[in-house]
Amino acid sequence: MPLNFLVNQADKHLYFFKKHRERERERLMMN
């Protein structure tokens, strides 16, 4: 497996994680 593929996957996971965290924060603010 090429290294840049692993880096790509990690970046994707980080991105989705950040987006998820932001959505959670927004939901908490609403309540």
Secondary structure as the mmCIF struct_conf table of DSSP 4:
data_model
#
loop_
_struct_conf.conf_type_id
_struct_conf.id
_struct_conf.beg_label_comp_id
_struct_conf.beg_label_asym_id
_struct_conf.beg_label_seq_id
_struct_conf.end_label_comp_id
_struct_conf.end_label_asym_id
_struct_conf.end_label_seq_id
HELX_RH_AL_P HELX_RH_AL_P1 LEU A 3 MET A 30
#
